[in-house]
């Protein structure tokens, strides 16, 4: 509970797609990326309902309004955290931890022993607090960067 506001995690639906895209744009722009480039990136297929159906999507809601979301791609032994986006006014208020722990728990339920993801450089401190360690370098991203792939044991 945050100042009287209860945050709940629920499964995402296709109806959430526009708001999820908006949260991702606001979060990415919050870290200093060029807004025009971020908005162009967000028009790609990653946030379309069809693409979201390829992952398990979880939405954090405060007073019935989405304030963050995460997605999981089950890959057997290793769950893949594909998305973790928090609306900027909610950054640093525990929503990211709730979503991360929810996805990690779900990956464990599905039989994964590890959770891995490509880490946005601005989120490294958060992921270290979640217990993450460096696994390997990523392939070159759509932003032309190589990111750290981080992971946690789900044991």
CNS distance restraints for C-alpha pairs under 8 A (distance, minus, plus):
assign (resid   1 and name CA) (resid   5 and name CA) 5.29 0.50 0.50
assign (resid   1 and name CA) (resid   6 and name CA) 4.52 0.50 0.50
assign (resid   1 and name CA) (resid   7 and name CA) 6.27 0.50 0.50
assign (resid   2 and name CA) (resid   6 and name CA) 6.43 0.50 0.50
assign (resid   2 and name CA) (resid   7 and name CA) 7.62 0.50 0.50
assign (resid   2 and name CA) (resid  93 and name CA) 7.68 0.50 0.50
assign (resid   5 and name CA) (resid  62 and name CA) 6.18 0.50 0.50
assign (resid   5 and name CA) (resid  63 and name CA) 6.41 0.50 0.50
assign (resid   6 and name CA) (resid  62 and name CA) 5.80 0.50 0.50
assign (resid   6 and name CA) (resid  63 and name CA) 6.64 0.50 0.50
assign (resid   7 and name CA) (resid  60 and name CA) 6.33 0.50 0.50
assign (resid   7 and name CA) (resid  61 and name CA) 5.35 0.50 0.50
assign (resid   7 and name CA) (resid  62 and name CA) 4.59 0.50 0.50
assign (resid   7 and name CA) (resid  63 and name CA) 7.25 0.50 0.50
assign (resid   7 and name CA) (resid  95 and name CA) 7.63 0.50 0.50
assign (resid   8 and name CA) (resid  60 and name CA) 5.55 0.50 0.50
assign (resid   8 and name CA) (resid  61 and name CA) 5.34 0.50 0.50
assign (resid   8 and name CA) (resid  62 and name CA) 6.75 0.50 0.50
assign (resid   9 and name CA) (resid  58 and name CA) 6.39 0.50 0.50
assign (resid   9 and name CA) (resid  59 and name CA) 5.51 0.50 0.50
assign (resid   9 and name CA) (resid  60 and name CA) 4.52 0.50 0.50
assign (resid   9 and name CA) (resid  61 and name CA) 6.37 0.50 0.50
assign (resid   9 and name CA) (resid  98 and name CA) 7.85 0.50 0.50
assign (resid   9 and name CA) (resid  99 and name CA) 7.21 0.50 0.50
assign (resid   9 and name CA) (resid 102 and name CA) 7.90 0.50 0.50
assign (resid  10 and name CA) (resid  58 and name CA) 5.57 0.50 0.50
assign (resid  10 and name CA) (resid  59 and name CA) 5.37 0.50 0.50
assign (resid  10 and name CA) (resid  60 and name CA) 6.61 0.50 0.50
assign (resid  10 and name CA) (resid  61 and name CA) 7.72 0.50 0.50
assign (resid  11 and name CA) (resid  56 and name CA) 7.67 0.50 0.50
assign (resid  11 and name CA) (resid  57 and name CA) 5.92 0.50 0.50
assign (resid  11 and name CA) (resid  58 and name CA) 4.58 0.50 0.50
assign (resid  11 and name CA) (resid  59 and name CA) 6.09 0.50 0.50
assign (resid  12 and name CA) (resid  16 and name CA) 6.36 0.50 0.50
assign (resid  12 and name CA) (resid  56 and name CA) 7.78 0.50 0.50
assign (resid  12 and name CA) (resid  57 and name CA) 4.96 0.50 0.50
assign (resid  12 and name CA) (resid  58 and name CA) 5.03 0.50 0.50
assign (resid  12 and name CA) (resid  59 and name CA) 5.50 0.50 0.50
assign (resid  13 and name CA) (resid  17 and name CA) 7.41 0.50 0.50
assign (resid  13 and name CA) (resid  57 and name CA) 7.70 0.50 0.50
assign (resid  14 and name CA) (resid  49 and name CA) 5.06 0.50 0.50
assign (resid  14 and name CA) (resid  52 and name CA) 7.51 0.50 0.50
assign (resid  14 and name CA) (resid  53 and name CA) 7.81 0.50 0.50
assign (resid  15 and name CA) (resid  49 and name CA) 7.90 0.50 0.50
assign (resid  16 and name CA) (resid  20 and name CA) 6.02 0.50 0.50
assign (resid  17 and name CA) (resid  21 and name CA) 6.16 0.50 0.50
assign (resid  17 and name CA) (resid  47 and name CA) 6.14 0.50 0.50
assign (resid  17 and name CA) (resid  48 and name CA) 6.25 0.50 0.50
assign (resid  17 and name CA) (resid  49 and name CA) 5.86 0.50 0.50
assign (resid  17 and name CA) (resid  52 and name CA) 7.72 0.50 0.50
assign (resid  18 and name CA) (resid  22 and name CA) 6.28 0.50 0.50
assign (resid  18 and name CA) (resid  47 and name CA) 7.69 0.50 0.50
assign (resid  19 and name CA) (resid  23 and name CA) 6.18 0.50 0.50
assign (resid  19 and name CA) (resid  66 and name CA) 7.35 0.50 0.50
assign (resid  20 and name CA) (resid  24 and name CA) 6.24 0.50 0.50
assign (resid  20 and name CA) (resid  47 and name CA) 7.23 0.50 0.50
assign (resid  20 and name CA) (resid  66 and name CA) 7.87 0.50 0.50
assign (resid  20 and name CA) (resid  68 and name CA) 7.66 0.50 0.50
assign (resid  20 and name CA) (resid  69 and name CA) 6.97 0.50 0.50
assign (resid  21 and name CA) (resid  25 and name CA) 6.22 0.50 0.50
assign (resid  21 and name CA) (resid  42 and name CA) 6.46 0.50 0.50
assign (resid  21 and name CA) (resid  47 and name CA) 5.69 0.50 0.50
assign (resid  22 and name CA) (resid  26 and name CA) 6.17 0.50 0.50
assign (resid  23 and name CA) (resid  27 and name CA) 5.99 0.50 0.50
assign (resid  23 and name CA) (resid  67 and name CA) 7.31 0.50 0.50
assign (resid  23 and name CA) (resid  68 and name CA) 6.74 0.50 0.50
assign (resid  23 and name CA) (resid  85 and name CA) 6.57 0.50 0.50
assign (resid  23 and name CA) (resid  86 and name CA) 6.51 0.50 0.50
assign (resid  23 and name CA) (resid  87 and name CA) 5.21 0.50 0.50
assign (resid  24 and name CA) (resid  28 and name CA) 6.05 0.50 0.50
assign (resid  24 and name CA) (resid  42 and name CA) 7.72 0.50 0.50
assign (resid  24 and name CA) (resid  85 and name CA) 5.55 0.50 0.50
assign (resid  24 and name CA) (resid  86 and name CA) 7.34 0.50 0.50
assign (resid  24 and name CA) (resid  87 and name CA) 7.54 0.50 0.50
assign (resid  25 and name CA) (resid  29 and name CA) 5.98 0.50 0.50
assign (resid  25 and name CA) (resid  35 and name CA) 7.83 0.50 0.50
assign (resid  25 and name CA) (resid  38 and name CA) 6.07 0.50 0.50
assign (resid  25 and name CA) (resid  39 and name CA) 6.30 0.50 0.50
assign (resid  25 and name CA) (resid  42 and name CA) 6.65 0.50 0.50
assign (resid  26 and name CA) (resid  30 and name CA) 5.95 0.50 0.50
assign (resid  26 and name CA) (resid  87 and name CA) 6.43 0.50 0.50
assign (resid  26 and name CA) (resid  88 and name CA) 6.70 0.50 0.50
assign (resid  27 and name CA) (resid  31 and name CA) 6.86 0.50 0.50
assign (resid  27 and name CA) (resid  85 and name CA) 6.31 0.50 0.50
assign (resid  27 and name CA) (resid  86 and name CA) 6.10 0.50 0.50
assign (resid  27 and name CA) (resid  87 and name CA) 5.74 0.50 0.50
assign (resid  27 and name CA) (resid  88 and name CA) 5.66 0.50 0.50
assign (resid  28 and name CA) (resid  32 and name CA) 7.30 0.50 0.50
assign (resid  28 and name CA) (resid  33 and name CA) 6.30 0.50 0.50
assign (resid  28 and name CA) (resid  38 and name CA) 6.84 0.50 0.50
assign (resid  29 and name CA) (resid  33 and name CA) 5.00 0.50 0.50
assign (resid  29 and name CA) (resid  34 and name CA) 6.54 0.50 0.50
assign (resid  29 and name CA) (resid  35 and name CA) 5.55 0.50 0.50
assign (resid  29 and name CA) (resid  38 and name CA) 6.68 0.50 0.50
assign (resid  30 and name CA) (resid  88 and name CA) 6.58 0.50 0.50
assign (resid  31 and name CA) (resid 122 and name CA) 6.94 0.50 0.50
assign (resid  33 and name CA) (resid  37 and name CA) 7.52 0.50 0.50
assign (resid  33 and name CA) (resid  38 and name CA) 6.77 0.50 0.50
assign (resid  34 and name CA) (resid  38 and name CA) 6.16 0.50 0.50
assign (resid  35 and name CA) (resid  39 and name CA) 6.03 0.50 0.50
assign (resid  36 and name CA) (resid  40 and name CA) 6.19 0.50 0.50
assign (resid  37 and name CA) (resid  41 and name CA) 6.10 0.50 0.50
assign (resid  38 and name CA) (resid  42 and name CA) 6.15 0.50 0.50
assign (resid  39 and name CA) (resid  43 and name CA) 6.50 0.50 0.50
assign (resid  40 and name CA) (resid  44 and name CA) 7.25 0.50 0.50
assign (resid  42 and name CA) (resid  46 and name CA) 7.31 0.50 0.50
assign (resid  42 and name CA) (resid  47 and name CA) 6.88 0.50 0.50
assign (resid  43 and name CA) (resid  47 and name CA) 7.50 0.50 0.50
assign (resid  44 and name CA) (resid  48 and name CA) 7.97 0.50 0.50
assign (resid  45 and name CA) (resid  51 and name CA) 6.43 0.50 0.50
assign (resid  46 and name CA) (resid  51 and name CA) 5.60 0.50 0.50
assign (resid  46 and name CA) (resid  52 and name CA) 7.00 0.50 0.50
assign (resid  47 and name CA) (resid  51 and name CA) 6.40 0.50 0.50
assign (resid  47 and name CA) (resid  52 and name CA) 6.31 0.50 0.50
assign (resid  48 and name CA) (resid  52 and name CA) 6.24 0.50 0.50
assign (resid  49 and name CA) (resid  53 and name CA) 6.23 0.50 0.50
assign (resid  50 and name CA) (resid  54 and name CA) 7.18 0.50 0.50
assign (resid  51 and name CA) (resid  55 and name CA) 7.58 0.50 0.50
assign (resid  52 and name CA) (resid  56 and name CA) 7.58 0.50 0.50
assign (resid  52 and name CA) (resid  57 and name CA) 7.01 0.50 0.50
assign (resid  54 and name CA) (resid  73 and name CA) 7.52 0.50 0.50
assign (resid  55 and name CA) (resid  71 and name CA) 6.07 0.50 0.50
assign (resid  55 and name CA) (resid  72 and name CA) 5.60 0.50 0.50
assign (resid  55 and name CA) (resid  73 and name CA) 5.04 0.50 0.50
assign (resid  55 and name CA) (resid  74 and name CA) 7.78 0.50 0.50
assign (resid  56 and name CA) (resid  71 and name CA) 5.35 0.50 0.50
assign (resid  56 and name CA) (resid  72 and name CA) 5.07 0.50 0.50
assign (resid  56 and name CA) (resid  73 and name CA) 6.45 0.50 0.50
assign (resid  57 and name CA) (resid  69 and name CA) 7.18 0.50 0.50
assign (resid  57 and name CA) (resid  70 and name CA) 5.87 0.50 0.50
assign (resid  57 and name CA) (resid  71 and name CA) 4.31 0.50 0.50
assign (resid  57 and name CA) (resid  72 and name CA) 6.57 0.50 0.50
assign (resid  58 and name CA) (resid  69 and name CA) 5.53 0.50 0.50
assign (resid  58 and name CA) (resid  70 and name CA) 5.33 0.50 0.50
assign (resid  58 and name CA) (resid  71 and name CA) 6.05 0.50 0.50
assign (resid  58 and name CA) (resid  99 and name CA) 7.38 0.50 0.50
assign (resid  58 and name CA) (resid 103 and name CA) 7.89 0.50 0.50
assign (resid  59 and name CA) (resid  66 and name CA) 6.27 0.50 0.50
assign (resid  59 and name CA) (resid  67 and name CA) 7.66 0.50 0.50
assign (resid  59 and name CA) (resid  68 and name CA) 5.97 0.50 0.50
assign (resid  59 and name CA) (resid  69 and name CA) 4.33 0.50 0.50
assign (resid  59 and name CA) (resid  70 and name CA) 6.62 0.50 0.50
assign (resid  59 and name CA) (resid  99 and name CA) 7.85 0.50 0.50
assign (resid  60 and name CA) (resid  66 and name CA) 5.63 0.50 0.50
assign (resid  60 and name CA) (resid  67 and name CA) 5.75 0.50 0.50
assign (resid  60 and name CA) (resid  68 and name CA) 5.06 0.50 0.50
assign (resid  60 and name CA) (resid  69 and name CA) 5.71 0.50 0.50
assign (resid  60 and name CA) (resid  95 and name CA) 7.04 0.50 0.50
assign (resid  60 and name CA) (resid  99 and name CA) 6.96 0.50 0.50
assign (resid  61 and name CA) (resid  65 and name CA) 5.00 0.50 0.50
assign (resid  61 and name CA) (resid  66 and name CA) 4.28 0.50 0.50
assign (resid  61 and name CA) (resid  67 and name CA) 5.58 0.50 0.50
assign (resid  61 and name CA) (resid  68 and name CA) 7.19 0.50 0.50
assign (resid  62 and name CA) (resid  66 and name CA) 6.46 0.50 0.50
assign (resid  62 and name CA) (resid  67 and name CA) 6.50 0.50 0.50
assign (resid  67 and name CA) (resid  86 and name CA) 6.14 0.50 0.50
assign (resid  67 and name CA) (resid  87 and name CA) 5.25 0.50 0.50
assign (resid  67 and name CA) (resid  90 and name CA) 6.78 0.50 0.50
assign (resid  67 and name CA) (resid  95 and name CA) 8.00 0.50 0.50
assign (resid  68 and name CA) (resid  84 and name CA) 7.50 0.50 0.50
assign (resid  68 and name CA) (resid  85 and name CA) 5.42 0.50 0.50
assign (resid  68 and name CA) (resid  86 and name CA) 4.12 0.50 0.50
assign (resid  68 and name CA) (resid  87 and name CA) 5.66 0.50 0.50
assign (resid  68 and name CA) (resid  90 and name CA) 7.98 0.50 0.50
assign (resid  68 and name CA) (resid  95 and name CA) 6.98 0.50 0.50
assign (resid  68 and name CA) (resid  96 and name CA) 7.44 0.50 0.50
assign (resid  68 and name CA) (resid  99 and name CA) 7.96 0.50 0.50
assign (resid  69 and name CA) (resid  83 and name CA) 7.35 0.50 0.50
assign (resid  69 and name CA) (resid  84 and name CA) 5.77 0.50 0.50
assign (resid  69 and name CA) (resid  85 and name CA) 5.43 0.50 0.50
assign (resid  69 and name CA) (resid  86 and name CA) 6.57 0.50 0.50
assign (resid  69 and name CA) (resid  99 and name CA) 6.88 0.50 0.50
assign (resid  70 and name CA) (resid  81 and name CA) 7.48 0.50 0.50
assign (resid  70 and name CA) (resid  82 and name CA) 7.32 0.50 0.50
assign (resid  70 and name CA) (resid  83 and name CA) 4.79 0.50 0.50
assign (resid  70 and name CA) (resid  84 and name CA) 4.20 0.50 0.50
assign (resid  70 and name CA) (resid  85 and name CA) 6.35 0.50 0.50
assign (resid  70 and name CA) (resid  99 and name CA) 6.27 0.50 0.50
assign (resid  70 and name CA) (resid 100 and name CA) 7.46 0.50 0.50
assign (resid  70 and name CA) (resid 103 and name CA) 7.38 0.50 0.50
assign (resid  71 and name CA) (resid  81 and name CA) 6.01 0.50 0.50
assign (resid  71 and name CA) (resid  82 and name CA) 5.43 0.50 0.50
assign (resid  71 and name CA) (resid  83 and name CA) 4.96 0.50 0.50
assign (resid  71 and name CA) (resid  84 and name CA) 6.77 0.50 0.50
assign (resid  71 and name CA) (resid 103 and name CA) 7.27 0.50 0.50
assign (resid  72 and name CA) (resid  79 and name CA) 6.75 0.50 0.50
assign (resid  72 and name CA) (resid  80 and name CA) 5.63 0.50 0.50
assign (resid  72 and name CA) (resid  81 and name CA) 4.81 0.50 0.50
assign (resid  72 and name CA) (resid  82 and name CA) 5.69 0.50 0.50
assign (resid  72 and name CA) (resid  83 and name CA) 7.33 0.50 0.50
assign (resid  72 and name CA) (resid 103 and name CA) 6.42 0.50 0.50
assign (resid  72 and name CA) (resid 107 and name CA) 7.50 0.50 0.50
assign (resid  73 and name CA) (resid  79 and name CA) 6.09 0.50 0.50
assign (resid  73 and name CA) (resid  80 and name CA) 5.01 0.50 0.50
assign (resid  73 and name CA) (resid  81 and name CA) 6.51 0.50 0.50
assign (resid  73 and name CA) (resid  82 and name CA) 6.58 0.50 0.50
assign (resid  74 and name CA) (resid  78 and name CA) 7.15 0.50 0.50
assign (resid  74 and name CA) (resid  79 and name CA) 4.82 0.50 0.50
assign (resid  74 and name CA) (resid  80 and name CA) 6.24 0.50 0.50
assign (resid  74 and name CA) (resid 107 and name CA) 6.69 0.50 0.50
assign (resid  74 and name CA) (resid 110 and name CA) 7.33 0.50 0.50
assign (resid  74 and name CA) (resid 112 and name CA) 7.82 0.50 0.50
assign (resid  75 and name CA) (resid  79 and name CA) 5.29 0.50 0.50
assign (resid  75 and name CA) (resid  80 and name CA) 6.77 0.50 0.50
assign (resid  75 and name CA) (resid 112 and name CA) 7.65 0.50 0.50
assign (resid  76 and name CA) (resid 110 and name CA) 7.56 0.50 0.50
assign (resid  76 and name CA) (resid 111 and name CA) 6.53 0.50 0.50
assign (resid  76 and name CA) (resid 112 and name CA) 5.71 0.50 0.50
assign (resid  77 and name CA) (resid 111 and name CA) 6.34 0.50 0.50
assign (resid  77 and name CA) (resid 112 and name CA) 4.11 0.50 0.50
assign (resid  77 and name CA) (resid 113 and name CA) 5.47 0.50 0.50
assign (resid  77 and name CA) (resid 114 and name CA) 6.56 0.50 0.50
assign (resid  78 and name CA) (resid 107 and name CA) 7.92 0.50 0.50
assign (resid  78 and name CA) (resid 112 and name CA) 5.02 0.50 0.50
assign (resid  78 and name CA) (resid 113 and name CA) 6.17 0.50 0.50
assign (resid  78 and name CA) (resid 114 and name CA) 4.84 0.50 0.50
assign (resid  78 and name CA) (resid 115 and name CA) 5.51 0.50 0.50
assign (resid  78 and name CA) (resid 116 and name CA) 6.77 0.50 0.50
assign (resid  79 and name CA) (resid 104 and name CA) 7.97 0.50 0.50
assign (resid  79 and name CA) (resid 107 and name CA) 5.43 0.50 0.50
assign (resid  79 and name CA) (resid 112 and name CA) 5.70 0.50 0.50
assign (resid  79 and name CA) (resid 113 and name CA) 7.89 0.50 0.50
assign (resid  79 and name CA) (resid 114 and name CA) 6.21 0.50 0.50
assign (resid  79 and name CA) (resid 115 and name CA) 4.65 0.50 0.50
assign (resid  79 and name CA) (resid 116 and name CA) 6.30 0.50 0.50
assign (resid  80 and name CA) (resid 115 and name CA) 5.78 0.50 0.50
assign (resid  80 and name CA) (resid 116 and name CA) 5.12 0.50 0.50
assign (resid  80 and name CA) (resid 117 and name CA) 5.69 0.50 0.50
assign (resid  81 and name CA) (resid 103 and name CA) 7.43 0.50 0.50
assign (resid  81 and name CA) (resid 115 and name CA) 6.74 0.50 0.50
assign (resid  81 and name CA) (resid 116 and name CA) 6.07 0.50 0.50
assign (resid  81 and name CA) (resid 117 and name CA) 5.06 0.50 0.50
assign (resid  82 and name CA) (resid 117 and name CA) 6.43 0.50 0.50
assign (resid  82 and name CA) (resid 118 and name CA) 7.84 0.50 0.50
assign (resid  84 and name CA) (resid  96 and name CA) 7.26 0.50 0.50
assign (resid  84 and name CA) (resid  99 and name CA) 7.55 0.50 0.50
assign (resid  84 and name CA) (resid 100 and name CA) 7.55 0.50 0.50
assign (resid  85 and name CA) (resid  96 and name CA) 7.63 0.50 0.50
assign (resid  86 and name CA) (resid  90 and name CA) 6.36 0.50 0.50
assign (resid  86 and name CA) (resid  91 and name CA) 5.97 0.50 0.50
assign (resid  86 and name CA) (resid  95 and name CA) 7.21 0.50 0.50
assign (resid  86 and name CA) (resid  96 and name CA) 6.55 0.50 0.50
assign (resid  87 and name CA) (resid  91 and name CA) 6.60 0.50 0.50
assign (resid  90 and name CA) (resid  94 and name CA) 7.92 0.50 0.50
assign (resid  90 and name CA) (resid  95 and name CA) 6.86 0.50 0.50
assign (resid  91 and name CA) (resid  95 and name CA) 7.22 0.50 0.50
assign (resid  91 and name CA) (resid  96 and name CA) 7.35 0.50 0.50
assign (resid  92 and name CA) (resid  96 and name CA) 7.75 0.50 0.50
assign (resid  94 and name CA) (resid  98 and name CA) 6.34 0.50 0.50
assign (resid  95 and name CA) (resid  99 and name CA) 6.27 0.50 0.50
assign (resid  96 and name CA) (resid 100 and name CA) 5.96 0.50 0.50
assign (resid  97 and name CA) (resid 101 and name CA) 5.96 0.50 0.50
assign (resid  97 and name CA) (resid 130 and name CA) 7.49 0.50 0.50
assign (resid  98 and name CA) (resid 102 and name CA) 6.09 0.50 0.50
assign (resid  99 and name CA) (resid 103 and name CA) 6.19 0.50 0.50
assign (resid 100 and name CA) (resid 104 and name CA) 6.10 0.50 0.50
assign (resid 101 and name CA) (resid 105 and name CA) 6.03 0.50 0.50
assign (resid 102 and name CA) (resid 106 and name CA) 6.19 0.50 0.50
assign (resid 103 and name CA) (resid 107 and name CA) 6.08 0.50 0.50
assign (resid 104 and name CA) (resid 108 and name CA) 6.21 0.50 0.50
assign (resid 104 and name CA) (resid 115 and name CA) 6.55 0.50 0.50
assign (resid 104 and name CA) (resid 154 and name CA) 6.98 0.50 0.50
assign (resid 105 and name CA) (resid 109 and name CA) 6.23 0.50 0.50
assign (resid 105 and name CA) (resid 154 and name CA) 7.96 0.50 0.50
assign (resid 106 and name CA) (resid 110 and name CA) 6.31 0.50 0.50
assign (resid 107 and name CA) (resid 111 and name CA) 6.55 0.50 0.50
assign (resid 107 and name CA) (resid 112 and name CA) 5.39 0.50 0.50
assign (resid 107 and name CA) (resid 113 and name CA) 7.96 0.50 0.50
assign (resid 107 and name CA) (resid 115 and name CA) 7.13 0.50 0.50
assign (resid 108 and name CA) (resid 112 and name CA) 4.91 0.50 0.50
assign (resid 108 and name CA) (resid 113 and name CA) 6.34 0.50 0.50
assign (resid 108 and name CA) (resid 114 and name CA) 7.88 0.50 0.50
assign (resid 108 and name CA) (resid 154 and name CA) 6.23 0.50 0.50
assign (resid 108 and name CA) (resid 155 and name CA) 7.91 0.50 0.50
assign (resid 112 and name CA) (resid 154 and name CA) 7.23 0.50 0.50
assign (resid 113 and name CA) (resid 153 and name CA) 6.05 0.50 0.50
assign (resid 113 and name CA) (resid 154 and name CA) 4.96 0.50 0.50
assign (resid 113 and name CA) (resid 155 and name CA) 5.86 0.50 0.50
assign (resid 114 and name CA) (resid 151 and name CA) 6.70 0.50 0.50
assign (resid 114 and name CA) (resid 152 and name CA) 5.68 0.50 0.50
assign (resid 114 and name CA) (resid 153 and name CA) 4.55 0.50 0.50
assign (resid 114 and name CA) (resid 154 and name CA) 5.13 0.50 0.50
assign (resid 114 and name CA) (resid 155 and name CA) 7.72 0.50 0.50
assign (resid 115 and name CA) (resid 151 and name CA) 5.41 0.50 0.50
assign (resid 115 and name CA) (resid 152 and name CA) 5.44 0.50 0.50
assign (resid 115 and name CA) (resid 153 and name CA) 6.62 0.50 0.50
assign (resid 115 and name CA) (resid 154 and name CA) 6.87 0.50 0.50
assign (resid 116 and name CA) (resid 149 and name CA) 6.68 0.50 0.50
assign (resid 116 and name CA) (resid 150 and name CA) 5.57 0.50 0.50
assign (resid 116 and name CA) (resid 151 and name CA) 4.18 0.50 0.50
assign (resid 116 and name CA) (resid 152 and name CA) 6.68 0.50 0.50
assign (resid 117 and name CA) (resid 149 and name CA) 5.40 0.50 0.50
assign (resid 117 and name CA) (resid 150 and name CA) 5.62 0.50 0.50
assign (resid 117 and name CA) (resid 151 and name CA) 6.55 0.50 0.50
assign (resid 118 and name CA) (resid 138 and name CA) 6.64 0.50 0.50
assign (resid 118 and name CA) (resid 147 and name CA) 6.02 0.50 0.50
assign (resid 118 and name CA) (resid 148 and name CA) 5.84 0.50 0.50
assign (resid 118 and name CA) (resid 149 and name CA) 4.40 0.50 0.50
assign (resid 118 and name CA) (resid 150 and name CA) 6.36 0.50 0.50
assign (resid 119 and name CA) (resid 123 and name CA) 6.66 0.50 0.50
assign (resid 119 and name CA) (resid 124 and name CA) 6.62 0.50 0.50
assign (resid 119 and name CA) (resid 127 and name CA) 7.99 0.50 0.50
assign (resid 119 and name CA) (resid 147 and name CA) 6.17 0.50 0.50
assign (resid 119 and name CA) (resid 148 and name CA) 5.67 0.50 0.50
assign (resid 119 and name CA) (resid 149 and name CA) 6.00 0.50 0.50
assign (resid 119 and name CA) (resid 150 and name CA) 6.47 0.50 0.50
assign (resid 120 and name CA) (resid 124 and name CA) 6.87 0.50 0.50
assign (resid 120 and name CA) (resid 147 and name CA) 6.98 0.50 0.50
assign (resid 121 and name CA) (resid 147 and name CA) 7.39 0.50 0.50
assign (resid 123 and name CA) (resid 127 and name CA) 6.33 0.50 0.50
assign (resid 124 and name CA) (resid 128 and name CA) 6.09 0.50 0.50
assign (resid 125 and name CA) (resid 129 and name CA) 6.33 0.50 0.50
assign (resid 126 and name CA) (resid 130 and name CA) 6.48 0.50 0.50
assign (resid 127 and name CA) (resid 131 and name CA) 6.53 0.50 0.50
assign (resid 127 and name CA) (resid 132 and name CA) 5.49 0.50 0.50
assign (resid 128 and name CA) (resid 132 and name CA) 4.94 0.50 0.50
assign (resid 128 and name CA) (resid 133 and name CA) 6.95 0.50 0.50
assign (resid 131 and name CA) (resid 152 and name CA) 6.24 0.50 0.50
assign (resid 132 and name CA) (resid 150 and name CA) 5.85 0.50 0.50
assign (resid 132 and name CA) (resid 151 and name CA) 5.10 0.50 0.50
assign (resid 132 and name CA) (resid 152 and name CA) 4.91 0.50 0.50
assign (resid 133 and name CA) (resid 150 and name CA) 5.38 0.50 0.50
assign (resid 133 and name CA) (resid 151 and name CA) 5.54 0.50 0.50
assign (resid 133 and name CA) (resid 152 and name CA) 6.58 0.50 0.50
assign (resid 134 and name CA) (resid 148 and name CA) 6.55 0.50 0.50
assign (resid 134 and name CA) (resid 149 and name CA) 6.18 0.50 0.50
assign (resid 134 and name CA) (resid 150 and name CA) 4.59 0.50 0.50
assign (resid 134 and name CA) (resid 151 and name CA) 6.56 0.50 0.50
assign (resid 135 and name CA) (resid 148 and name CA) 7.38 0.50 0.50
assign (resid 135 and name CA) (resid 149 and name CA) 5.51 0.50 0.50
assign (resid 135 and name CA) (resid 150 and name CA) 5.24 0.50 0.50
assign (resid 135 and name CA) (resid 151 and name CA) 6.27 0.50 0.50
assign (resid 136 and name CA) (resid 148 and name CA) 6.15 0.50 0.50
assign (resid 136 and name CA) (resid 149 and name CA) 5.28 0.50 0.50
assign (resid 136 and name CA) (resid 150 and name CA) 7.29 0.50 0.50
assign (resid 137 and name CA) (resid 146 and name CA) 6.42 0.50 0.50
assign (resid 137 and name CA) (resid 147 and name CA) 5.85 0.50 0.50
assign (resid 137 and name CA) (resid 148 and name CA) 4.83 0.50 0.50
assign (resid 137 and name CA) (resid 149 and name CA) 5.62 0.50 0.50
assign (resid 138 and name CA) (resid 146 and name CA) 5.47 0.50 0.50
assign (resid 138 and name CA) (resid 147 and name CA) 5.17 0.50 0.50
assign (resid 138 and name CA) (resid 148 and name CA) 5.93 0.50 0.50
assign (resid 138 and name CA) (resid 149 and name CA) 5.76 0.50 0.50
assign (resid 139 and name CA) (resid 146 and name CA) 6.02 0.50 0.50
assign (resid 139 and name CA) (resid 147 and name CA) 7.59 0.50 0.50
assign (resid 140 and name CA) (resid 144 and name CA) 5.65 0.50 0.50
assign (resid 140 and name CA) (resid 145 and name CA) 5.24 0.50 0.50
assign (resid 140 and name CA) (resid 146 and name CA) 4.80 0.50 0.50
assign (resid 140 and name CA) (resid 147 and name CA) 7.58 0.50 0.50
assign (resid 141 and name CA) (resid 145 and name CA) 5.32 0.50 0.50
assign (resid 141 and name CA) (resid 146 and name CA) 6.28 0.50 0.50
assign (resid 141 and name CA) (resid 147 and name CA) 7.63 0.50 0.50
